[in-house]
Amino acid sequence: MPRKAAELSALEARNIIKPGLHAVGGVSGLLLQVSSTGARSWILRTMVGEKRRDIGLGGFPDVPLKDARIKARETKEQIQQGIDPILKRKANRSALIREQSKAVTFDDLARVYMVRKGKEYKGAKQLQKLTGHLERYALPHLGKLLVSDIEMAHVVTMLEPIWEVKTETATRVRLHVEKILDIAIADKKRSDINPARWKGMLEHSSLPAPGKVSKVTHHAALAVDDMPDFWTKLQQAKGMGAKALQFIILTACRSGEARGATWDEVNLKAKTWTIPAERMKAAKDHVVPLPPDAIKLLEDTPRLSNYLFTGGRGAQISDVMVSKVPKALGHNVTAHGFRSTFKDWARLHTAYPDEVSELALAHVNDDKTRAAYARDGLLDKRRLLMNDWADYCNGKGAEDSGDNVVSIQRKA
């Protein structure tokens, strides 16, 4: 039978300074470990199942002798109940680490989201808008909350002040919050359903459906039948803004694409204008066939800088300079609206397949148009279309093309 260690007092234990393991009694297997550096700690040496274990019970004197004996007895009771204290401690540590990894605030994850989106966006303006929306509307309500604690009530409280007065902004904010919480769910930082989701969640809240409180406002467009008369006035207008608008109409492009156009993007010999992917909404290079009227317009435009249409100090022309032109001619329409006018003309007054006019507008939204774009971009057919469009603007109507496309209006 092993000899029972003498039960030391607290003072006697404190006086042990010799390196090694020293029995202190009171609980069998309770040892005071003294290292070569003088550091001291408690060890319980005991059998756990079929293995002998040295179980740490804390440092001395932070854990006094009395507490060390209590810990040793509790540990032995766990062993008698079939619990391995070391395995339990490891499991508790893993659970703690998991919980700590979930302790991420909405602000933390929102910053990560903004960095990710910044790499996806083509311009700084988009990121600036996103950052402004989150910092103004979302972070004051959700920023300090753990993503695991955010509930639908928090999201509703965030959205209510702007839902009916700034519906479009509120909708965008809700969508960004939903995506941020989606990241939290994917990273296992929260486990339940996304409280910012509209379907199945917010649609059952006090917020009315966005479509019920806000009507979509489309860009004001000129009626197709008014195009020839407007074109006559536009050709007589002076200034770089008028020239830029003529180019926008003849190419059916977006205002920003035309205002940022440079001379090295234009091939006058091939009669094409290639807009690089970084300036396109679809992030793809877009080749625009230039009708004769567009070529003549460029030939008559002075080269004041690398931009086709130059504003002050050699910079690209401003959006204001373009947008004020139709209003000066007596029409309350936008430059972007002429894309709608072009589409209406192509649909109502020609027999061109829809994918031809869609590609002319750089819309690649359906499988049929994607296939045409991937094949050859339908450049030859688009050239015929744009020539007919220029003729229509000039009041000539669409002439018969080599593709046997006839203006419905002219045929009638």
N, C-alpha and C positions, 0 to 999 in steps of 0.2 A: 504493500500500500504506500503510495507516494507521500512524502512528508508534507504536512500542511505548513504553508509559509506563515511566518509571524505577521500579525496585523499591525502595520506601521501607523504611526500618527501622522498628521499633516506636517508637523515640524520635521519629523524624521524623513519623510518623503522629500521635503524641500531641501534637506541637507545632502541628498544623494547627488553627487556630481561626477562620479566615475563613469566613463563610457561603458555601455553595455546594456543588458536587460536585467531589471531588478524587480523581484516579486515584492508586492506591497501588502499582500494578504487581504482578507475581507471577502474576496471573490476569487475562486481558483482560476488561475490563468491570467489574472490581471497583472500587467507588468509596466514598469516605468522605463521607457527607452531613452538613454542618454547618448547623443551622438558625439563624435570627436570634436565638434565645434561647441559643444555645451548645450545644444538645443535639446529639449526634453518633450516627450509626448507619451500618451497612454496607448498600450497595445493589449488587446485581449487575445490570448493564444488558446484556441479551443477547437474541438472537432465539429465540423459541419458536414453531416452525412458521413461519407467515408474519407473526407479530406480534412487535414489540419489547416486551419486558417489563422492568419494574424490580422485581426480586425482593428483598424485605427479608431480611437475614441476621442481624439482631439489633443491639442497641445497643453502642456503644463507650464505655467500656472493658470493659463486662461480657463482651463477646466480643472478645478481643484479636486483633491483626492476624493472627497465625499461624492461629488458629481460623477467622477470616473467610476466609482463602485456602483452607483445607481445605473449608469449607462451599461455597465458590464452585465448586471443582473437582467436588465430589459432585453439586452441582446441575446442572452442565453435563453430567455423565455421564448423569444422569436424562433430560435433554433429548435427548441422542443416542440413548437407548433408546426415545424416543417418549413420554415422560412429561412432562406439563405440571405443574411443581412447584406452581404457584399453585392449579390445580384439585385436585391431590392434597391440598394443605394444607387447602383448603375441605372436601373430602370427609372428611378425618381429623377436622376440627373438628366436622362434623355428626355423625360417628359417636361422638365423645366426648360431645357434648351428649345424644345418644340414650341412651348408657350411663349418663350422670349422671342422666337423668330416671328411669331404672330403679332408681337407688340409693335406694329408699324402704324404710324398715324396716316390719315388721309393726305396730309400735307407732304409726308415723305414720299408716298407713292405717286402723288400728283406731280412732284418734281421729276421723278423718273419718267412718267408719262410724257411730260413736256419735252424732255430731252429726246425721247424716242420719236415723237411727232416732228420735232425740229429736223431730224435727219430725213424724214419722209417728205416734208414740205419743200416745194421748189423755191419759195421766197420767204424772206424774213417777215413780211407783212402778215402771212398766215399764222406764224408762230406768235407774233406780237398780239394778234387778235385772240388766239387761244389762251395765252398767258393772262391777258387782260380780263377775259371772261371768268377764268377760274379764280384769279386773285380778287376780283370784284364781287362775284356772286357765290362761289362755292366755298373757298377757303375760310371766310369768316364764320360760316356755319359748321363746316365739316373738318376743317384743317386740323384741329387738336384732338379729334376723336380717333380711336384705333379703328382701322378698317373693319376689324372683326366685330365692333360694337355698333356700327352704323345701321340704323333701321329705317324703314320707309317713312316713319314720322319725321326723321331728321331731313330726309330728302324733300318731303312735302313742305316743311318749314322753310327750306332754302328756296324753293321754287315759287311759293305763293306770292311773294311781293312783286314778282316780275312776270308771272304766268299770263296774265291777261293784258298787261300794258306793254310788255316787250316779249310777245309770244315767240317770235322767231329766235331771239337771243336765248330765252328760257329753254326752248327745245334743244338748241345746240349745247347749252350748259348741261342739261339732263343727259344728253347723249355722251358727252365727255365723262361725266361722273359715272355713267354706266360702264364705259370702257375701262376706267380706272379700277372700279370694283371688280370687273371681269378679270383684270390682272391679279387682283388680290385672291380671287377664287382659284385661278389657274396656279398661282404660287402657293396655294393651301394656307393663305393667311386669313381666310374666312371660308366657312364650309356651307353656309346656307344660300338660298336663292338671292339673286342680285336685287336689292330694294330699289334701284334706280331704273329698273326695266319698266317699260310702259305696259306691254302686254302681260296680263296676269298679275300685275302689281299696281303700278300707279294708275292704271285705267279704273281701278276700283277705289281710288282715293277721292278726296274732295276736289281734285283738279279736273276741270272740264276738258274734254278732248281738244287738242290744239286746233283742229280744223273748225271747231265750233266757235272759237273766240278770235280767230285770225284768218283772214282771207289772203290767199297768195296773190301778190301784186306782180304782174308780168311787166316786162319792159314795154313801154308804149311803142307801138309799131305803126308805120305808115300803111295805109290800105294799098293793095296791089294796084288798083286802077289809078291811084294818084301818083304812082311812081314816075311815069314819063314827064308829067308837068313839074314834079319836084326836081327831077334830074336837070331839066332845062334851067330852072332857077339856080340850082347848085353849081352848074358849069359857069354861070355868070358871076358867082360869088367870088370875092377876093380873099386872099390870105392862106396861110399854111394849113389852118384848120379845115378850110373847104377842100383843099387838095387831099388831105388825109381822109376826110369823109368820103370823097369820091372813090378813093382806093379801097376803103372798107366796104363800100357798096359793091364795087366791081369784083371783089374777091370773096365776099360773104364771110369775111374773117371777123374775129373779135377786135374790139377797139384797142385793147392792150397789145395784141399781136401786131397790129399795123403801126401803132405808135412806137413800138420797140424795134420795128424792122430796120435793118441796116443794108447798105448797098452791097456788101459782100454776100448777102443772102439771095440776091437777085441775079439771075442769068438771063440777060436781055436776048441773047442769041437763041437760047432754048425756050425763051418766053415762060420761065418758071420762077417761082419764089419759094425757097425752102426754109420753113420755120423750124429751127432746131428744137429738139425734144424738151429742153429745159424751159422753153417759153410756151410750151403747149400744155393745155389742161389735161390732155390724155397722156402726156409724157412720152410722145412719139414724134419723130421727125414728120413734118407734114409738107408735102409738095403741092403748091398751088399753081395751077395753070393760069397764065396771065392773058386775058383777051387783048386784042389790039388797042382798045381804048385805054387799058391800064398801062400798056407799054408806052403809048403816046403821052400819057399823064406823067410817067416817070421821066421820059425824055425832056419834058417841058419843066420839070421840077429842078430848081438850082441845087447843086450839091454843096450845102453849107457846112456839113459835118458828115460823119459816117452814117447818121440816121437818114432814112428817106425823107422824113418830115421833121425839120429842125425847129426847136423852140428857142427860148432865150439862152444865151451863152453856150450854144452848141449842143444843148441837151435835147433829149427827145421831147416831142410836143406833148403838152399836158392834156389830160382828159377834159378839162374845162374848155380848152380852145376848140376841141372837136364837138363837145356836147352842146355848145351854145350856137353852133352853125344852123341846125334845123330850126331852132327857136327864132333865130334872126330872120329866117325865111318864112316865118309864120306857121310853123308846124311844131306842136308840142309832142315830139317823139324823141327817142334816144338813139344813139349810134348803134347800140346793141339790137334795138328793135328792127333794124334793117335786115338782120339775119332771119327774123320771122317773116318779113315781107318777101324775102328771097324764097323761103321754104313754101309760103303760100302760093307764090307764082309757079314754082316747080311742080307743086301738087295739083293746082287748079288749071294751069295753062300749058302744061307739057305732058308728054307721055313717057318721060324718062323714068326708069325704075327708081324706086324710093332709095335704094342704097347708093345711087349715084349722087343725089342731092345730100344725103346724109354724110357721105364722105367729103363732099364739098364743104360742109359745115364742120368737118372734123369730128363728127359723131360716130363712134365705133361702139355702139351699145348692144347690137344683136349679133347672133351667130352668122347670119347671112352677110351683113356688112363687114364683120371681122374677116370672113373668108375672102371677100372681095379685096379688102385692104391688104391682107397677107399675100394675095396672088399678084396683083399689079397696081393696086390703088385705083384702078379704073381711070387712070390719068387721061387717056384719049377721050373717053366718054365725058369726063368732067370738063375737058377743054371745050367740047362741043356745047355742053350745058352752059358754061360761063360765057361763051361767045353769044349764045342765044339770049342769056340774061342781059348782057351789055346792049344787045340790039333792042331788047324790050325796053330797057331804061331810056334808050334813045328814041323810042317811039316807033321802031321799025318792026316790032314783033319778032317771033322766032322763025328763022328760015329753015327750010328742009336741010337736014344734016345727012352726012354719009351713013348714019346709023338708022336712017328712015324715021327719025323722030320729028313729028310735026306738031306745032303749037295747036292745042285744042281750040283756042280762041280764033286762030287764023283759019283753021280748017272750017270752023263754023261759018 
